[in-house]
Amino acid sequence: MDALIAELPSFDPERELPGPPDPWASTEMPILRDGPPYLMTESIAAEPALAERLVGRLEQSSAVDGLARLIRATATRGEPVIVTGCGTSEHAALGVVEILRDAWRAAKLPAVGGGVAGPVAAQAFELSLDPPTGGLVIGVSHEGGTTATNAALQTARAAGARTALLTVSDRSPGAAIAEVVVETGELDLDWCHTIGYVSPLIAASVVGARLTRSSVSGPALRARLADGIAAAMRTAPEIASRLGDAARLLVIASGADRPAGRELVLKLEEASWLPSAYRDLETFLHGHLPSVDASTALVLILADPAAREARVTRARQALQAAAALDVRTAAILTTDVAAALPMALTPAGRIVIPEPSGLPGATGALLGTATPLQLLTERIARARGTNPDPIRRDDERYRRASEAAES
């Protein structure tokens, strides 16, 4: 953590980040910098202190209590709980599902239709076209203005479902649709959202604690994110130098690490413009190997403590297959996983984070890998000479493409 702060002499990572304007408005293009450190760098550095502040606010939030009651009542009725979002918020929604599933099981809430013990995820556009007629839909939206997410909440509510939203402000358009709004309060400084990924995970951990009638330690979450920054600063620059000129990059993961894998792919394409794709660990080994070679980069993420022996065994086999094809392989691993996988299988390097202490499995895994995947992205952007802050919308062609998609 100290190494990153040393790169930011004019930025205070303890200072509260700005919230949305009042009246609410979506964010404008970030101020462009000629080179690093970028606004993305500052957002990452701010996350540990943000985590502690956010837990402190949410522990006092009546909306958190209201959402926990809604989840519990929905589960008791045997109805579905669906979490939805788009882009970074979709991946955060997937992470929210993993965190709430841990809490659901710990609270011994009943399984819903099909025997599912906990919430499920749905992509917002698809959900808006086929909304549930009951249950609870929880939207995740960093600013609360995402069209597809708001449409999913609107159609679900009209069809008979209850609605909730995890977002920055109860003044946003999405908040006007939801019955319960859990506010996160602080925004990313840039458009390559990192705060937008971490904040809903923190909010979910507090809601999960309400379900289990326990509490969340703000200092513990702060330490988890800070440990990830420290680990990434040790090796991410070297990994980036080895992966940055790859023709494409694949990310593989399993279990609760899958949201992180998908988020790394999105971050890489937004920030560094490196063509990237996500594969589930097992999926990678079924038909995708013929397309990889020495021009391909691969990153394995493995931090989930559940069924770890089986996951490590299959990951070892996947890395052996990649090695046979001279793929440039790196990894984000916890210490025990790193000890079980030979160094030779990750020749491009590895970011090794501590095993979590006192955190539920999915919470520890997802918050543990969040800052490493973000910093690895930021260092690959540096290696490729791209500015991650505007997600290429400072280029008129890409700005016009974005406008065409929203017209």
ZAFI-61127 format. One record per atom (N, C-alpha, C): x, y, z; residue in three letters. Coordinates in steps of 0.2 Angstrom, whole numbers, plus 5000, padded with zeros to 4 digits. Each point is the difference from the previous one (the first is absolute). Example, Ala and Ser with C-alpha at 12.3 -4.5 7.8 and 13.67 -1.06 7.14 Angstrom:
506649725039ALA
499650065000ALA
500450065000ALA
499850054996SER
500450065001SER
499650055003SER
This chain:
500449945000MET
499650065000MET
500450065000MET
500650005004ASP
500450065000ASP
500350024994ASP
500249944996ALA
500350014993ALA
499550044995ALA
499449995001LEU
499550034995LEU
499950075003LEU
500050015006ILE
499950075003ILE
500650054998ILE
500649975000ALA
500650034998ALA
499950034993ALA
499649974996GLU
500050024993GLU
499550064999GLU
499650015006LEU
499550054999LEU
500150065005LEU
500550045000PRO
500250045005PRO
499550065001PRO
499650014995SER
499550065001SER
499349975001SER
499949945001PHE
499349975001PHE
500049975007PHE
499550015004ASP
499849985007ASP
499649944999ASP
500249935001PRO
499649954999PRO
499549995006PRO
500050045005GLU
499650005006GLU
499450044999GLU
500050054995ARG
499550055000ARG
499449974996ARG
499450025003GLU
499449984997GLU
499950024993GLU
499849954995LEU
499950014993LEU
499450044999LEU
499950044994PRO
499450034999PRO
499449964999PRO
499550025001GLY
499349974999GLY
499750034994GLY
499449984997PRO
499750044995PRO
499850075001PRO
499950044995PRO
499850075002PRO
499250005002PRO
499850055003ASP
499350015002ASP
499850064996ASP
499549994996PRO
499649944998PRO
500549954996PRO
499749945000TRP
500449954998TRP
500250014992TRP
500649984998ALA
500250004993ALA
500549954999ALA
500049974994SER
500549954999SER
500750044999SER
500649965001THR
500650035000THR
500250024993THR
500550054999GLU
500250024994GLU
500749974999GLU
500350014994MET
500649974998MET
500550025005MET
500449955003PRO
500550025005PRO
500650054996PRO
500350045004ILE
500650044998ILE
500549954998ILE
500350014994LEU
500549964997LEU
500750025002LEU
500449955002ARG
500750015002ARG
500449984994ARG
500650035000ASP
500549984995ASP
500349935001ASP
500049985006GLY
500349945002GLY
499949985007GLY
500349945002PRO
499849985007PRO
500450045005PRO
499750005006PRO
499449975003PRO
499450024997PRO
499549964999TYR
499450014997TYR
499550015006TYR
499450034998LEU
499450005005LEU
499849935002LEU
500149954995MET
499849935002MET
500549985006MET
500650025000THR
500549995005THR
499850025006THR
499850065001GLU
499750045006GLU
499449965002GLU
499649984996SER
499449975002SER
500149935004SER
500549974997ILE
500249935003ILE
500350025007ILE
500550055000ALA
500350015007ALA
499550025005ALA
499450034998ALA
499550025005ALA
499649955002ALA
500049944997GLU
499549955002GLU
500149975007GLU
500549995003PRO
500149975007PRO
499650055005PRO
500250074999ALA
499650045005ALA
499350014999ALA
499850004993LEU
499350004998LEU
499649945004LEU
500349944999ALA
499749945003ALA
499850015008ALA
500550035003GLU
499950015008GLU
499450055001GLU
500150064996ARG
499450055000ARG
499349974998ARG
500049964995LEU
499449984997LEU
499749955005LEU
500449955003VAL
499749965006VAL
499750045005VAL
500450055002GLY
499750045006GLY
499450044998GLY
499950024994ARG
499350034998ARG
499549955000ARG
500149944997LEU
499549954998LEU
499849975007LEU
500549995005GLU
499849975006GLU
499450045003GLU
500050064999GLN
499450055003GLN
499450014995GLN
500049964994SER
499550024995SER
499449955001SER
499450045000SER
499449965001SER
499949974993SER
500250024995ALA
499949974993ALA
500349935000ALA
500649995003VAL
500349945001VAL
499649955004VAL
499750025005ASP
499549965004ASP
499449984996ASP
499850054996GLY
499449994996GLY
500149954994GLY
500650004997LEU
500249954995LEU
500149935003LEU
500350005006ALA
500149935003ALA
499349975002ALA
499550055002ARG
499349975001ARG
499749984994ARG
500150034995LEU
499749984993LEU
500349944998LEU
500649995000ILE
500349944998ILE
499849945005ILE
499950015006ARG
499849955005ARG
499349984998ARG
499650054999ALA
499349984999ALA
499949974993ALA
500350024995THR
500049974994THR
500249935000THR
500649985004ALA
500249935000ALA
499549965004ALA
499750035005THR
499549965004THR
499449984996THR
499850054995ARG
499449984996ARG
500249954994ARG
500749985000GLY
500249964994GLY
500050034994GLY
500150075000GLU
500050044993GLU
500750024999GLU
500250014993PRO
500750014998PRO
500250075002PRO
500750015001VAL
500350065001VAL
500550004994VAL
499950064996ILE
500450004994ILE
500450075001ILE
500749994998VAL
500450065000VAL
500250024993VAL
500050064998THR
500150024993THR
500450064999THR
500350014994GLY
500450064999GLY
500350004993GLY
500450054998CYS
500350004993CYS
500750025001CYS
500549974996GLY
500750025000GLY
500349985007GLY
500450055002THR
500349995007THR
499549985005THR
499450035000SER
499549995005SER
499749934999SER
500049974994GLU
499849934999GLU
500549965004GLU
500650014999HIS
500549965003HIS
499950015008HIS
499950065002ALA
499950015007ALA
499449965003ALA
499550004995ALA
499449965002ALA
500149935001ALA
500449974995LEU
500249935001LEU
500449995007LEU
500450055002GLY
500449995006GLY
499550015006GLY
499550054999VAL
499550005006VAL
499649945001VAL
499949964994VAL
499649945001VAL
500549955004VAL
500650004998GLU
500549955004GLU
500050025007GLU
500050065002ILE
500150025007ILE
499349995004ILE
499550014996LEU
499349995004LEU
499949925000LEU
500249964996ARG
499949935000ARG
500349985007ARG
500750025001ASP
500349985006ASP
499550025006ASP
499850065000ALA
499650025006ALA
499349965000ALA
499749994994TRP
499449965000TRP
500149935003TRP
500549974998ARG
500149935003ARG
500250015008ARG
500450055002ALA
500150005007ALA
499450025004ALA
499550044997ALA
499450015003ALA
499549955000ALA
500249944996LYS
499549954999LYS
499450024997LYS
500050044996LEU
499450024996LEU
499849944995LEU
499450004999PRO
499849944996PRO
500250014992PRO
500149944997ALA
500150004993ALA
499450024996ALA
500050044994VAL
499550024996VAL
499849954995VAL
499650024995GLY
499949954995GLY
500649974996GLY
499949944999GLY
500649964997GLY
500649985005GLY
499850025006GLY
500549985006GLY
500650045000GLY
500050074997VAL
500550045000VAL
500050045007VAL
500649995004ALA
500150035006ALA
500350075000ALA
499650054998GLY
500350065000GLY
499750044994GLY
500350064999PRO
499850044994PRO
500349974994PRO
499750034994VAL
500349984993VAL
500150074997VAL
500549994995ALA
500150074996ALA
499749994993ALA
499850064997ALA
499750014994ALA
500350064996ALA
500250004994GLN
500250064996GLN
499450044999GLN
500150075001ALA
499450045001ALA
499650014994ALA
500350004994PHE
499650014994PHE
499549934999PHE
500349955001GLU
499649935000GLU
499550005005GLU
500150025006LEU
499550005005LEU
499450054999LEU
500250064996SER
499550054999SER
499549974995SER
500249954995LEU
499649974995LEU
499649945003LEU
500249975006ASP
499749945003ASP
500050015007ASP
499650055003PRO
500150025007PRO
499649945004PRO
500250005007PRO
499649955004PRO
499450035002PRO
499549965002THR
499350025002THR
500050005008THR
500549995003GLY
500050005007GLY
500850005003GLY
500149995006GLY
500650005003GLY
500350075000GLY
500750015000LEU
500350065001LEU
500650014995LEU
500050064997VAL
500550014995VAL
500550065003VAL
500649985001ILE
500550055003ILE
500450034994ILE
500050064998GLY
500450034995GLY
500750035003GLY
500549994996VAL
500650035002VAL
500250054994VAL
500150075002SER
500250054995SER
500450055004SER
500650014997HIS
500450055004HIS
499750075000HIS
499850034995GLU
499750065000GLU
499250005001GLU
499749954998GLY
499349995000GLY
499750034994GLY
500350004994GLY
499750034994GLY
500149954994GLY
500149945002THR
500149954994THR
499349984997THR
499950014994THR
499449994997THR
499749935001THR
500449954998ALA
499849935000ALA
499849985007ALA
500550025005THR
499849985007THR
499450035003THR
499950074998ASN
499450035002ASN
499449974997ASN
500049984994ALA
499549964996ALA
499849945004ALA
500549965002ALA
499949945003ALA
499750015007ALA
500250055003LEU
499650015007LEU
499350024998LEU
499950044995GLN
499350034998GLN
499549944998GLN
500349964996THR
499649944997THR
499849955006THR
500549995004ALA
499949955005ALA
499550035005ALA
500150065002ARG
499550035005ARG
499350004997ARG
499950014993ALA
499450004997ALA
499749935000ALA
500449954999ALA
499849935000ALA
499849975007ALA
500250045005GLY
499849975007GLY
500649995004GLY
500650014998ALA
500649995005ALA
500150065004ALA
500349995006ARG
500350055004ARG
500750024997ARG
500250065001THR
500650034997THR
500450045006THR
500749994998ALA
500550045004ALA
500650014996ALA
500450055002LEU
500550034996LEU
500650015005LEU
500649984998LEU
500650025003LEU
500350054995LEU
500150065002THR
500250064996THR
500350055004THR
500350054997VAL
500350065003VAL
499650045004VAL
499450014997SER
499550065003SER
499349984999SER
499650025005ASP
499349995000ASP
499650054996ASP
500450044997ARG
499850054995ARG
500049984993ARG
500349954998SER
500149984993SER
499449974997SER
499950004993PRO
499449974997PRO
499949935002PRO
500549965001GLY
499849935003GLY
499750005006GLY
500250045005ALA
499850005007ALA
499250025000ALA
499850044995ALA
499350024999ALA
499549944999ALA
500349944997ILE
499749944998ILE
500049955006ILE
500550005004ALA
500149955005ALA
499650015006ALA
499849955004GLU
499750015006GLU
500550015006GLU
500649974999VAL
500550015005VAL
500650024997VAL
500450055002VAL
500650024997VAL
500550005005VAL
500549964999VAL
500650005004VAL
500650054997VAL
500150055003GLU
500550054997GLU
500749995002GLU
500450004995THR
500849995001THR
500350075001THR
499750064997GLY
500250065001GLY
500650034997GLY
500549964997GLU
500650034997GLU
500149974993GLU
500350044996LEU
500049994993LEU
500849984998LEU
500049974994ASP
500749994997ASP
500250074998ASP
500750014999LEU
500350064998LEU
500050004992LEU
500049944997ASP
500149984993ASP
499449964997ASP
500049994994TRP
499549954997TRP
500249935000TRP
500649985001CYS
500249935001CYS
499849985007CYS
499449985001HIS
499750005007HIS
500449955004HIS
500250025006THR
500349955005THR
499650015006THR
499950065002ILE
499550015006ILE
499349974999ILE
499850004993GLY
499449984998GLY
499949925001GLY
500649975000TYR
500049925001TYR
500149995007TYR
500450035004VAL
500149995007VAL
499450025005VAL
499750064998SER
499550025005SER
499449955001SER
499749974994PRO
499549965001PRO
500249935004PRO
500649984999LEU
500349945004LEU
500050025008LEU
500250065001ILE
500050025007ILE
499350005003ILE
499550034996ALA
499350015002ALA
499749935001ALA
500249954996ALA
499749945000ALA
500349965007ALA
500650025001SER
500349965007SER
499650035006SER
499850065000VAL
499650035005VAL
499349975001VAL
499750004994VAL
499349974999VAL
500149925002VAL
500549974998GLY
500149935002GLY
500049995008GLY
500450055003ALA
500149995007ALA
499350015003ALA
499650054998ARG
499350015003ARG
499649934999ARG
500149964995LEU
499649944999LEU
500349955005LEU
500650005002THR
500349955005THR
500050035007THR
499750065001ARG
500050045006ARG
500750005003ARG
500550024996SER
500750015002SER
500250074998SER
500650025000SER
500250064998SER
500650004995SER
500250054997VAL
500650004995VAL
500550055003VAL
500649985000SER
500650045002SER
500250054994SER
499950065001GLY
500350054995GLY
500749994999GLY
500450005006PRO
500749995000PRO
500249944996PRO
499649945001ALA
500249944997ALA
499950014992ALA
499550034998LEU
499950014993LEU
500550054997LEU
500250055004ARG
500550044998ARG
500749974999ARG
500249965005ALA
500649964999ALA
500049954994ALA
499449974999ARG
500049954994ARG
500250044994ARG
499750064999LEU
500150034994LEU
500750034999LEU
500350025006ALA
500750035001ALA
500549944998ALA
499849945003ASP
500549954999ASP
500049984992ASP
499550014997GLY
500049984993GLY
500450054996GLY
499950075002ILE
500450054997ILE
500849995001ILE
500249985006ALA
500749995002ALA
500249944995ALA
499649945000ALA
500249954996ALA
500150014993ALA
499550044997ALA
500150024993ALA
500650044998ALA
500150055005MET
500650054998MET
500649965000MET
500149945003ARG
500649965000ARG
500149974993ARG
499549984997THR
500149964994THR
499650024994THR
499550045000ALA
499650024995ALA
500450044994ALA
500550045002PRO
500350034994PRO
500449954996PRO
500349965003GLU
500449954996GLU
499549954996GLU
499549985003ILE
499549964996ILE
499750044994ILE
499950065001ALA
499750054995ALA
500550004994ALA
500650005002SER
500550014995SER
500149934995SER
499849955003ARG
500049934997ARG
499449994996ARG
499450035002LEU
499449994997LEU
499750054995LEU
500350065001GLY
499750064997GLY
500050004992GLY
500549964997ASP
500050004993ASP
499749934997ASP
499649975004ALA
499749944998ALA
499550024995ALA
499849954995ALA
499550014995ALA
499350005003ALA
499949965005ARG
499450005004ARG
500149975007ARG
499650015005LEU
500149975006LEU
499349975003LEU
500149945003LEU
499549965002LEU
500050005008LEU
499550005003VAL
499950005008VAL
499649945001VAL
500349965005ILE
499649945002ILE
499950005008ILE
499449975002ALA
499950005007ALA
499449955002ALA
499949995006SER
499549955002SER
499750035006SER
499449975002GLY
499650025006GLY
499950075001GLY
500150035006ALA
499950075002ALA
500550044996ALA
500549984997ASP
500550044996ASP
499850024993ASP
499449974998ARG
499850014993ARG
499850074999ARG
499650045005PRO
499950074999PRO
500750044999PRO
500549985004ALA
500650044999ALA
500349994993ALA
500049934998GLY
500249994993GLY
499750044995GLY
499350005000ARG
499750044995ARG
500150085001ARG
500150025006GLU
500250075001GLU
500750024997GLU
500549955001LEU
500650024997LEU
500050004993LEU
499649964997VAL
499950004992VAL
499850074998VAL
499450025004LEU
499750074998LEU
500550065001LEU
500449995006LYS
500550065001LYS
500550004995LYS
500349944998LEU
500550004995LEU
499850034994LEU
499449984997GLU
499850034994GLU
499850075000GLU
499750035006GLU
499950075001GLU
500650045000GLU
500549975004ALA
500650055002ALA
500649994996ALA
500149944997SER
500649994996SER
499949984993SER
499349994998TRP
499849984994TRP
500349934997TRP
500249965005LEU
500349944998LEU
499449954999LEU
499949974995PRO
499449954999PRO
500149945005PRO
499449995004SER
500049965005SER
499449965000SER
500049945004ALA
499449965000ALA
500049965007ALA
499549995002TYR
499949965007TYR
499849934998TYR
500349955003ARG
499849935000ARG
499949975007ARG
499549965002ASP
500049965006ASP
500649955000ASP
500349995005LEU
500549955001LEU
499949944995LEU
499549975002GLU
499949934996GLU
499850024993GLU
499750054998THR
499850024993THR
500650014996THR
500550035003PHE
500650014996PHE
500349944997PHE
499949945003LEU
500349944998LEU
499649964995LEU
499450034998HIS
499649964996HIS
499950044993HIS
500549994996GLY
499950034993GLY
500450064999GLY
500250045005HIS
500350064999HIS
500850004999HIS
500349955002LEU
500749994999LEU
500350014993LEU
499649974995PRO
500350014993PRO
500150084998PRO
499750045004SER
500150074998SER
500650045003SER
500349975005VAL
500550035004VAL
500749984997VAL
500550055001ASP
500749984999ASP
500450055004ASP
500650014997ALA
500550045004ALA
499850085000ALA
499650024995SER
499750075000SER
499550015005SER
499749955003THR
499550005005THR
500250015007THR
499750055004ALA
500150005007ALA
499449975004ALA
500249985006LEU
499549965004LEU
500150025007LEU
499450025003VAL
500150025008VAL
499549955003VAL
500249965005LEU
499649965004LEU
499850045007LEU
499450005002ILE
499850035006ILE
499849945005ILE
500349995006LEU
499849955004LEU
500150025007LEU
499450025003ALA
500050025007ALA
499549975004ALA
499549974997ASP
499449975004ASP
500249955004ASP
499850005006PRO
500249945005PRO
499649944999PRO
499450014997ALA
499549945000ALA
500349954995ALA
499949935001ALA
500349954996ALA
500650014997ALA
500550035004ARG
500650024997ARG
500549954997ARG
500049945003GLU
500449954998GLU
499849984993GLU
499449994998ALA
499849994993ALA
500150054996ALA
499950065002ARG
500250064995ARG
500750014999ARG
500449995005VAL
500850004999VAL
500249954995VAL
499749945001THR
500249944996THR
499850024992THR
499450024999ARG
499850024993ARG
500450064998ARG
500250055004ALA
500450054998ALA
500749984998ALA
500349955004ARG
500649984998ARG
500049974993ARG
499549964999GLN
499949974993GLN
500050054994GLN
499650055002ALA
499950054995ALA
500650044998ALA
500450015006LEU
500650044999LEU
500549954996LEU
500049945001GLN
500549954997GLN
499850004992GLN
499450004999ALA
499850014993ALA
500250064996ALA
499950065004ALA
500250064997ALA
500850004999ALA
500449975005ALA
500750004999ALA
500249964994ALA
499749954999ALA
500149964994ALA
500050034993ALA
499650065001LEU
499950044994LEU
500350075000LEU
500550005005ASP
500450065001ASP
499650075001ASP
499449995003VAL
499650065002VAL
500350045006VAL
500050064999ARG
500350045006ARG
499550015005ARG
500149965006THR
499649995005THR
500250045006THR
499550035003ALA
500150035007ALA
499449985004ALA
500050035007ALA
499449985004ALA
500050055006ALA
499450005002ILE
499850035007ILE
499849955004ILE
500349985006LEU
499949955004LEU
500150025007LEU
499749965005THR
500150005007THR
500649965002THR
500350015005THR
500749975002THR
499949925000THR
499549975003ASP
500049935000ASP
499949974993ASP
499650044995VAL
500049974993VAL
500650014997VAL
500450065001ALA
500650014997ALA
500549945002ALA
500049985006ALA
500549955002ALA
499849934997ALA
499449994998ALA
499849944997ALA
500150004992ALA
500150064997LEU
500150004993LEU
500850024998LEU
500349954997PRO
500750024998PRO
500150064997PRO
500650045002MET
500150064997MET
500150004992MET
500349944998ALA
500149994993ALA
499350014996ALA
499549995003LEU
499350004996LEU
499850074999LEU
500350055003THR
499850075000THR
500650044998THR
500349994994PRO
500650034998PRO
500050084999PRO
499450024999ALA
499950085000ALA
500050035006ALA
499949965006GLY
500050035007GLY
499349995003GLY
500050015006ARG
499449995004ARG
500050065006ARG
499350025001ILE
499950045006ILE
499749955005ILE
500350015006VAL
499849955005VAL
499850045006VAL
499349995002ILE
499750045005ILE
499949955006ILE
500050035006PRO
499949965006PRO
499449965000PRO
500049945004GLU
499349975001GLU
499650055005GLU
499350004999PRO
499650055004PRO
500049975007PRO
499950055004SER
499949985008SER
499450035002SER
499549965002GLY
499450025003GLY
499550034996GLY
500149994993LEU
499550024995LEU
499649944997LEU
499450004998PRO
499749944997PRO
500449994993PRO
499949944998GLY
500449984994GLY
499950044994GLY
499450024998ALA
500050044994ALA
500250075001ALA
499850035006THR
500350075001THR
500750005000THR
500349955003GLY
500850005000GLY
500350004993GLY
499749954996ALA
500349994994ALA
499950064995ALA
499350035000LEU
499950054995LEU
500350075002LEU
500150015007LEU
500350065002LEU
500850004999LEU
500249935001GLY
500749995000GLY
500350014993GLY
499649984995THR
500250014993THR
499850064996THR
499650045004ALA
499850064996ALA
500550054999ALA
500450025005THR
500550054998THR
500649974996THR
500249945001PRO
500549974995PRO
499850004993PRO
499349984998LEU
499850004993LEU
500050074998LEU
499850055004GLN
500050074998GLN
500750034998GLN
500549985005LEU
500750034999LEU
500349964994LEU
499949944999LEU
500349964995LEU
499750044993LEU
499450015000THR
499750044994THR
500450074999THR
500050035005GLU
500350075000GLU
500750004997GLU
500449945003ARG
500750004997ARG
500149974993ARG
499549964998ILE
500049984993ILE
499850064996ILE
499650045002ALA
499850064996ALA
500750044999ALA
500350015006ARG
500750044999ARG
500449964995ARG
500149945001ALA
500449964995ALA
499850014993ALA
499450014999ARG
499850014993ARG
499950074998ARG
500150045004GLY
500050084999GLY
499350024999GLY
499549985004THR
499350024999THR
499850045007THR
499650044999ASN
499750045006ASN
499349965002ASN
500049975006PRO
499449975002PRO
499450045002PRO
500150065001ASP
499550045003ASP
499450014996ASP
500150024993PRO
499450024996PRO
499749944997PRO
500249945001ILE
499949934996ILE
499950024993ILE
500550034997ARG
500150024993ARG
499550054997ARG
499650035004ARG
499450044998ARG
500350074998ARG
500750015002ASP
500350064997ASP
500250004993ASP
499949944997ASP
500149994993ASP
499350014997ASP
499950044995GLU
499450024997GLU
499649944997GLU
500449964997ARG
499649944997ARG
499749955006ARG
500450005005TYR
499749955005TYR
499450045004TYR
500150075001ARG
499550045003ARG
499349994996ARG
500150014993ARG
499449994996ARG
499749935000ARG
500449955001ALA
499849935001ALA
499650005006ALA
500250035005SER
499649995007SER
499450044999SER
500050064997GLU
499450044999GLU
499549964995GLU
500249964995ALA
499649974996ALA
499649945004ALA
500449975005ALA
499749955004ALA
499550025004ALA
500050075002GLU
499550035005GLU
499550044996GLU
500050004994SER
499550054996SER
499449975000SER
